[in-house]
Amino acid sequence: MFTFVLMIDELHKGQVSKSAEKDIRRWYVLSANYRKEIDVRDELRGLGYEAYVPLQTVLVNNKGNKHPILKPAVHALVFVHASMDELFEYKHTSINNPYVFFRSTRSNGSWKPIVVREADMRNFMRFTTMQEVEMKYFRLEELRIAKGQKVKILDGMFKDIIGTVQKLPHKRGDFLVVEIPGVTIVAARIKPDFVQPIDAEVTPSTDVDGDVKRLDQIAMTLLYDLPDVSSNEAVRIPLIAEMATIRRALEKSKTFMPADKAAYALAHFLSAVVQGESTETWADTLHTVLPKLRTMSLLRLRASIYMSLCCHDAVATQFVTDTIEQWDPADLTEPRRQLLVEKHRAEKRKW
């Protein structure tokens, strides 16, 4: 399969498939020739469409003085989120009509416009809008993408970016390479410790209780002892990698007793907080299972503390208040004292 530029009018005459497909908004790839990338992007945005042109800073010499300006990083490249019908309408009414074409590929004997998956496009945009690092752009024929394992960045400025880590010709170090298949390739230097393989096989847990306790322990360390700052990065990254592995190992594990369900949900709740993910699923589980635990249960109290602080759960807040009011401060057991210390630390943290 290779890339070709096809006129939008020609595509409309017979290469579009079913009519329903033309109404669906997707990310399409356009060519805007004669340095019209920014004009086309701004025109599309003015019409209410999401449009994107990757930019890079270049030094321009003006009468002996060099100054930086932003220019399109890839010649003629414009991404737009629209339907086929909307793009046909745009083509026929645009002042840039003569310069705009679909980027298409030949597949099964016909030309089809290149469509970029939503997740891939968001990944590409996040990666290419980072100003802190130097991005290197390549034409498809300039760089052979390694057939290695795709990885997800776990922490730092590239957190959650997905790509391939590989060496580049005549360059030292490892580079994170992100590709829009059939369109363009971009790379940035990265430390290899920052990555976690995507979809790598993980052995299911054989010690659910032990792994749940370890997951909880890692989450607590990352929440309270190793805040998310650059000075802690070297220590945080291996722990985040271990946490991700444990979560995957526990995915198909089953718990039956209410206390086990609560401990499992709380550990995952806390790890989701660490990762900046939604806690809704685990909060719902805790909301259901906590009333099944004894009122004297420290696990119920501990989970209720986090439900109160993170989710502003009124029932949990009242349970925490009522339970602790019954304790004699002069006669606290060690587990109760430790829980009060944790509660104090949690209350000082911004959730």
N, C-alpha and C positions, 0 to 999 in steps of 0.2 A: 504494500500500500504506500502511495506517495502523495504529496500535497500538491494541489493545483488551485489557482484562483479562478473562480467561475463568476460570470456576471449574474447579478441578482435577477435581472429580467429573464435571462436564459433559464435560470433555475425555476422560475415561476411558470414557464411554459410547459413543463412536463416532468421535471425531476422531483417535485415535491410529492410525497406519498399521499396518505389519507388526509382528507380535509380537516379532520379533528386534530391531527398532529400540528397543523399550522396555527392553532389557537393556543398551544401550550408555550408558556414562556420558558426559555432555556438560555444558557450562555452560548452565544454564537461568536465566531471569530471572523472579523472583517479585515480587509486590506483597505487602507486609506492612503492612496499613492500621492506623490508630489508633496510630501511633508504635511499632509492634511490630518495627521493623527489627532492632534489637539483640537482642531476645528471640528472634526467629526465627533470626538468625545463630548465636547462642550455642547454641540448641537443636540446630540442624543440626550444628554442630561437635562437640557432645557426643555425637552419634550416629555420629561418625566421618567426616562429609562435609566437604569443603572448601567454605566459605561466605565470602562477602566483601560488606561494606558500605562504600562509600567514605565517609570521614569528613572533616570540616573543623573547624577551631578557631573558636569564636565566643565573644564576650564576653557574659557574663551578669551583669545587675545584681542584686545581692543586698543589699538594705537600704543602697543607696548605694555599695556596693563592687563594682567590676567585676572579674571573674576569668574566665580562659579555660576552656572545657570543649570536649570533642570531641562533635560531634553528627553524625548522618547528613547527608551533603552533598546527597542527592537524596531527596525524600519517597518513602517506602514501598519503596525499591529494595533488593532482596537478590539476589545472584548465588549460585548453588549448583552444584557439580559432582556430579552424580548421574544415575542412570538414571530414566526415566519411572516404572517400576514402584516404584523406591525412593521417589520423591516421592509417588506415590499412597499408599503405605504410611505415609509420614510424615504426610501430610495427615489420614488417618483416625485416627491415634493421637496427634496433637499437641494439646496444650492450647491452641495458637494456631489451631486448625482454622478458626474463623469468619473469621479475618483474612487467610488466605493464599490467593493466587490466582496462576495462571500469567499472565505477560504474553505476549500472543499477537498475531499479525498475520493478516489475511485475505489468502489467496493461493490463486488458482485455485478460488475458490468455497467454500473451507473455512477454518476457523480453525486455525492452527498455532502452537504455542509458539515463542517466540523462542529460537533457539540461537546462542550466541556461540562463534566459533572459538577454539580453545585459544590460538593465537598472539595473537589480538586481546585475549583476556582477560588474558593475562600482560602484554601491552603496557600495557593499561589499569591493571592493578593496580600495576605499577611506577611508572607516571606519577602516579597519584593517592595513592600512599603517601609521596611526597616532602614532607618537612616544611619544606625550605629555601625554598620559593617559594609564592606565593599562587596558588591554583587558583580559577578561575572556572567555575562549573557553569551550564549552560543547558538549558532544555527544548528539545525538538526544534523547536518553532515559533518559538523566540526567536532562533535563529542559523542562517543559511544557510551551509552548508559550501561553501567554494570548490571549484571543479572542477579545481583545479590539480594539479600533480605531488605525489604523496606523497613524503615525505623521511624519511631516517633520520639521527638525530643522531649525530655522529661522535665527540664528546669531551665532557668536562665532566659535570655532574651528570645531564644527560638522555641520556647515551651509550646508543645502541641503541634509543631510543624512536622509534617510527614514527608519523607524523601528517601534517598539512597545515599549512603556514605561511601565515598570512593576517592581514589587518587585522581588528580588531573595531570595531563601531560605537561612536563617541565615545571611543575609546581610542587612545593614541599607541603607536607601535612595532609590532613584529611579534609574533604569538602562535603558539605551537605548539598546534594543535587536534587532540585525539584524540576519536574518536567510536565509540560502540558503536551501530551502525546500529539505528534503531528504538527506542532506549532512552534514551541521554543523551549529552551533549557536554561536554567539559571543556577548558579552555584555560589556558596559562601563558605569560607573556612570555618571549621568547627572542631571542638575537642571531642574525641571519640567516646569519652566517659559519659557524654550527655544523652546517649541514645538507649532506646529500648526496642528490641525487635517487634515488628507488627506480625501478629498471627503466628508467632513461633509456638510450637507445642509445649505445653506445660503439664507436667504430671499432676493428676488430680490429688488433692490432699488425702493423706492417710492418717493424719492426726488433726482433725477439725478443731478440737478444743485448743490444742497447742498453737495452731496457726491463727486462730481467732485472737488468742492472747498476744501473740507476736504482732499481729496487725494493729491491735489496740495500742500496744507499747510503742510501735514506730510512729503511729499517728500522734500520740501524746508527746513524744520527743520532738517531732517536727512542729507541733503547735506551740509548745512552751519553751523548749530548750534550744531550738535551732530556727529562729524566725527567718523568713524568706528575705535575706539580704545577701549581697555578693560575698561578704566575708565568710559566710557559712556554706557557700555553694559546693565546695569540695566534699563536705561531709553529708550534705543533704542529698546529693544526687544518688549515691549508692543506696541510701535508705528509701528514697522514692522508687528506685528500681526494684528493690526487694518488696516494697509494699505492693507495687503493680503485679509482681509475680505471685505473691500470696493471694491477692484478690482473684487472679485468674485460676489459681489452684483450687480456690474455694467455690468457684462459680456453680458447680453442679453438686455441691455438698448439701445434705439435708440435715435439718435439726428438728427434733420432735418435742422436747420439753420446753415449756415457756421460758425458763431461765436461759437455756441454750439459744433459743431464738432471739431473746433480748440481747445477749452478749454478742451474737453474730451481727445483729442489726446495728448495735451501737458501734462496734469496731468499724463497720463499713460506713456508717454515718460520719464518724470522725475522719476516716481516710478521705471521704468525699469532700469534707470541709478543707482538708489539706490541699487537695487537687483543684479546688475551686469548682467542683462539680455540683450538680443539684443534689440536695439531700432529701428530696420529697419522698422518694420510694422508701427509704430507710426510716424516715420520720413517720410515715404511714404505718409501717410495720411495728415500730415502737409504740405508737398510739394504740394499736390493737392489742399488743401482747403485754404491756406493762401492767394493766389492771389485773392480769391473771397472776401476778407475783404477789407474795406476801407484803403487807405494808411495812414490815420490818426489814425487807430486803434492801441491802446496800446497793445492789445492782439496779433495782428499781429507782432508788433515790439518785444514784449517779446519772442514769439515763435521763431522769426527769430534770436534773440540773441543766443538761445540754438542750433538752426540748424546750425548757423555759427560756434560756438565753438565746438560742439560735432561731427557734421557731415562734417565740413569744406565746407558747401554749399556756393558756390560763389554768387549765387543770393541772398541768405539771408544776406550774409556779405555786399553786395553792398546796399541792402535795409536798413540795420541798419545804415551804414555810411551816406547815403543820407538823411535819416529821421532825425537823430540827428544833422546833420550839419545845419538844418533849424531852430533848436530851439535857442531861445535867453537865454543864461545862466543866465541873470539877471532877467528873467521873467518866471521862471519855475513854473508850477502848481505842487501841492503836488504829484499827481500820477506820473507825469513825473520825479520828483526828486527821488521818491522811486524806479522807474524803473532804473534810472541811478545808484543808489546805488546797486541794484541787479546785474546790468550788471558788475559793478566793482568787486563785490564778485565772480561772475561767471568767470570773466577773471583771477582771482587769483587762481582759482581751477584747478587742473590737471584733464583733461577729458580723 
